[in-house]
Amino acid sequence: MTGQIGQNRLQQIKPQLELLEQQLTAMQPLLRQMHLLSSNAVSAAARAGSEGDAFRVLTQSIQELGQGINQDCQQAQSWLTGILQTDNWDEAEQLLKKLALSLSDMPQSVKKGEYLAICCAVEAAHASEHGGSFDAVATMLKQLVEDCRHQVTQQQECLERLLTAN
């Protein structure tokens, strides 16, 4: 589909693309906070010695997960930019498929983050001397993961509308 019909289709989906772009951009501060908090938690857990070993491993996993989600977001934003800049519907359709693929793992990644945050809370409850600080970190990580889940849910809904409008 090329020409005027393709340009009309692109104009029809442009508002949804822009909304999805805003949603991906809104995740960046959450992911930066998650990275900073988990980095600090890894350091604090290491200083706690053997009492912090399990907590350190969990927070490292959250840190790595956040980095993976960030990479997926950056890749998705790249595909979105390509779609918004093209005037060729066939090219936009291919980029839209790549966009959907780059966002497909995010819900599962967030579920993993929720699980890891819960495990952090359990480890914090078992820690004696450092339990209070571990618990505070676990609570903040859980909230950040919840905020990410909310953003990913909105992204998935927006993507679904894009794909069904296609």
N, C-alpha and C positions, 0 to 999 in steps of 0.2 A: 504494500500500500504506500504509494508515494504521492507527491504533489499536494494539492489542496486538501484532500481527504486526510492524508497523514499529518499535515500541519494542524488541521482541526482536532485530530485525536490528541496530538501533543498539547494543544492549548487546553483541551478538556481535562487532562490529567495533571497539568502544571500546578494547580493549587494543592493537590494531594502530595505531589513531589516536594513542594516547598514546605508543607507541613511536616513531612517525614524528615526533611533536612533539619528543620527546627528541633524536632524530637531527638535526632542524633546529636545535634549540637548541645542540647540540654543535658545529655549524658556525660559530656566531657568533664564538667566540674565534679560530678559524682565519682567518676573514675579516678580523677586526680586525688580527691579526698580519700578514696579507698586505697590508692597506692601509698599515699603519705601515711595514713593511719596504720596500714599493714606493715609498711617499712619500719615505722617506729615500734610497732608491736614485736616485730621480729628481733629488733635490737634489744628491747626491754626483756623479752623472754630469754634471749641468749645471756644477758647479764644475770638473770635469775638462776642460771645453772640448770641442774637436772630437774628442778621443779618446773622450769619453763620449757623443757624440751618438746613436749607434745604440743603446747600452745604455739611455740615457734614454728613447728612444721605446719600446723594448721594455718597460721597467719601467712606463712610463705606461700601456701597453696592459694589462699585468697588473693595475695599479691599477683601471682602468676595468672590466675583466672581473670583478674581485672585487666591485666596487660593483654590477654587474649581477646577479651571483649572490646578493649580499646582498638586493637588492630582490626577487628571485624567492623567496628564503627567507621574507622578511617577508610577501609576498603569500600564500604557502602557509600560513604560520602563521595568517594571518587567516582563510583558508578552514577550516583545522583547528578553530580556535576556534568558528567558526560551526557546524560539524558537531557538535562536542562539546556545544554549548549547545542544539541543537534537539532536539525530541522528535518531529519530523515527518520520516518516512522519505523522502518525495518531495523535501523541501527538502534533506535530507542527501545524497540521490543527486545532485542538481544541484550542490551544493557539492563533492562528491567529484569530479565531472567537472572542475570549475574547478580543484580542487587538482591533479589529474593534469596538466592543461594548464599550470599554473604551474610544475610541476617537469619538464616534458617536455624543455626545452632544457638542463637542467643537465649531463647527460652530455657533450653537445657542447661546452658552455662549458668544462668541465674539460679536455677534449681540447685545446682551444685554449690553455688555460693551460699544459698540459704542453708543447705546441709552443713557446710563448713562453719558458718557462723553459729549454728546451734552447737556443733562440736566444740567450738571455742568457748561457748558459755558453759558447757559441761566441764571442760578442762579447767576453766576459771573457778568453778564451784569446788573442784578437787584440790586446787592450789591452796596452800595455807598462807604463808607470809605474803605472797604476791597476788593472792586471790582477788583482792579489791581492785587493783589496777587492771588485772586481766579481765575482770568482769566488766569494768567500764569500757575497755577496748572491744570486748565481745558485743556489748550492747550497741556501741556505735557502728561496728561492722554490720551487725544485723540490720540496723536502720538503713545504712547505705545500700546494702543488698536489696532491701525492701523497696527503696526508692528506685534502684535500677530495675527491679522487677516491674514496677509501675511504668517506667519509661519504655521498657521492652514490650509490655503489653500494648501500650499505645502505638508503638511502632508496628507491631504485628497486625493490629487492627487497620492501621493506615495502609500497610502493604497489602493486606487482603482486599481492601477497597480498590487499590490500584490494579491488582491482578484481575479482579472481577469486572472492572470497568474496561479492561483491555480487550 
